[in-house]
Amino acid sequence: MTSLAADIRAARSAAERVLDELDLGAYVFSVEPKEGGWVLTLECAAADAWQVVSLPVDPSELRASLDDASLRRRLGAEWLSRLEGPRA
């Protein structure tokens, strides 16, 4: 079993890789465990405005995406669908 700190680092690295592949104009994010599950909070430029979205994430799926390009693309598509309008 991995430590929570190691899980957070892996989830953060994976989320950053997915977000970098989305080619967003600018963004900041956090990934953290919450009472009801893990949450990615993304702040980014989209649709001519700065947006903030919170998305539920599965830390094991994020970790797996580090080695699986198709999973990264699927996660990226899901996350983009939650943003309003075109990317900046």
BAPASE-707987 format. One line per 4 residues: for each residue x, y, z of N, C-alpha, C. Coordinates in steps of 0.02 Angstrom, whole numbers, always signed. Example, Ala and Ser with C-alpha at 12.3 -4.5 7.8 and 13.67 -1.06 7.14 Angstrom:
<pts>
+660:-284:+390:+615:-225:+390:+660:-165:+390; +642:-112:+354:+684:-53:+357:+645:+2:+394
</pts>
This chain:
<pts>
+42:-59:+0:+0:+0:+0:+45:+62:+0; +27:+111:-40:+67:+172:-44:+42:+222:+7; +86:+268:+23:+68:+320:+70:+24:+373:+36; -13:+409:+76:-56:+462:+49:-14:+514:+12
+44:+532:+41:+87:+582:+9:+110:+558:-60; +128:+494:-66:+149:+467:-130:+91:+465:-179; +31:+448:-155:-28:+449:-198:-42:+519:-224; -37:+569:-181:-49:+638:-202:+3:+660:-254
+66:+644:-242:+118:+662:-291:+105:+629:-359; +87:+565:-359:+74:+530:-422:+13:+560:-457; -40:+573:-419:-100:+602:-449:-85:+671:-477; -46:+710:-442:-28:+777:-465:+13:+774:-529
+62:+730:-531:+103:+722:-591:+62:+701:-651; +16:+654:-639:-26:+629:-693:-73:+684:-718; -105:+720:-672:-151:+773:-691:-113:+828:-730; -54:+844:-708:-15:+895:-743:+1:+873:-815
+16:+809:-823:+31:+784:-890:-30:+787:-935; -88:+768:-909:-151:+773:-947:-163:+846:-966; -158:+891:-918:-171:+962:-930:-122:+992:-980; -58:+973:-976:-9:+998:-1024:-27:+977:-1095
-53:+916:-1102:-72:+892:-1169:-134:+926:-1196; -173:+959:-1153:-232:+996:-1176:-214:+1063:-1206; -152:+1085:-1196:-129:+1148:-1225:-173:+1207:-1204; -191:+1210:-1140:-228:+1267:-1114:-183:+1328:-1114
-211:+1387:-1123:-171:+1448:-1123:-134:+1458:-1057; -168:+1450:-1003:-140:+1458:-936:-184:+1420:-888; -154:+1390:-837:-194:+1355:-787:-156:+1346:-722; -193:+1337:-670:-168:+1314:-605:-216:+1260:-582
-192:+1213:-542:-234:+1158:-521:-211:+1130:-454; -255:+1092:-424:-238:+1053:-365:-275:+987:-371; -246:+935:-343:-278:+869:-338:-273:+850:-265; -331:+834:-235:-329:+817:-164:-385:+770:-145
-371:+729:-95:-424:+686:-70:-473:+726:-28; -536:+714:-39:-589:+746:+0:-630:+691:+32; -676:+710:+74:-717:+660:+109:-755:+614:+61; -782:+642:+8:-821:+602:-39:-781:+572:-96
-716:+580:-98:-674:+555:-152:-623:+609:-172; -582:+594:-220:-531:+640:-242:-560:+692:-290; -531:+753:-288:-556:+809:-328:-497:+845:-362; -506:+858:-427:-461:+901:-464:-495:+969:-468
-462:+1021:-443:-487:+1089:-450:-442:+1123:-502; -473:+1145:-556:-438:+1174:-613:-461:+1246:-623; -413:+1291:-625:-426:+1361:-642:-390:+1373:-708; -427:+1396:-759:-394:+1405:-824:-430:+1459:-865
-394:+1481:-916:-423:+1528:-964:-460:+1487:-1016; -525:+1501:-1023:-567:+1468:-1073:-627:+1513:-1087; -649:+1513:-1149:-707:+1552:-1169:-699:+1626:-1149; -640:+1653:-1161:-625:+1724:-1147:-634:+1744:-1075
-629:+1696:-1029:-636:+1711:-958:-596:+1660:-918; -580:+1679:-856:-547:+1633:-810:-601:+1591:-777; -594:+1525:-782:-644:+1480:-755:-615:+1437:-700; -658:+1415:-656:-640:+1369:-603:-689:+1311:-606
-663:+1250:-612:-705:+1190:-611:-675:+1140:-562; -719:+1103:-530:-698:+1049:-486:-725:+984:-516; -680:+936:-524:-697:+873:-557:-679:+815:-511; -723:+767:-505:-704:+707:-468:-653:+668:-509
-603:+640:-475:-552:+600:-509:-539:+537:-469; -518:+486:-505:-498:+423:-475:-422:+421:-473; -391:+421:-413:-318:+424:-410:-284:+365:-444; -314:+306:-443:-283:+249:-476:-286:+257:-552
-340:+287:-577:-346:+301:-649:-295:+354:-670; -287:+405:-629:-236:+455:-644:-167:+424:-646; -151:+383:-597:-86:+350:-595:-76:+308:-657; -127:+270:-677:-122:+228:-737:-111:+270:-800
-138:+331:-801:-132:+373:-860:-60:+395:-874; -16:+389:-824:+54:+406:-834:+85:+362:-888; +62:+299:-893:+89:+251:-940:+42:+234:-997; -16:+267:-1000:-67:+249:-1049:-91:+311:-1086
-65:+321:-1146:-82:+382:-1184:-156:+386:-1201; -187:+329:-1216:-259:+332:-1233:-301:+351:-1172; -281:+329:-1114:-316:+349:-1053:-306:+424:-1040; -246:+450:-1051:-233:+522:-1044:-278:+562:-1091
-284:+539:-1153:-326:+575:-1202:-399:+573:-1180; -422:+516:-1154:-492:+510:-1131:-505:+556:-1072; -458:+557:-1024:-466:+602:-966:-467:+674:-989; -421:+692:-1035:-419:+760:-1060:-484:+780:-1094
-512:+735:-1134:-575:+749:-1168:-631:+759:-1118; -633:+718:-1066:-684:+725:-1014:-677:+792:-979; -615:+810:-962:-605:+873:-926:-622:+932:-969; -602:+930:-1033:-618:+985:-1079:-693:+994:-1087
-730:+940:-1087:-802:+944:-1095:-835:+981:-1037; -801:+985:-981:-828:+1021:-923:-814:+1096:-925; -768:+1117:-969:-753:+1188:-976:-802:+1219:-1024; -818:+1281:-1013:-865:+1317:-1057:-828:+1349:-1114
-849:+1333:-1175:-821:+1368:-1234:-752:+1343:-1254; -724:+1377:-1304:-659:+1356:-1330:-602:+1373:-1284; -548:+1339:-1293:-488:+1352:-1253:-457:+1419:-1273; -422:+1449:-1226:-388:+1513:-1239:-321:+1500:-1271
</pts>
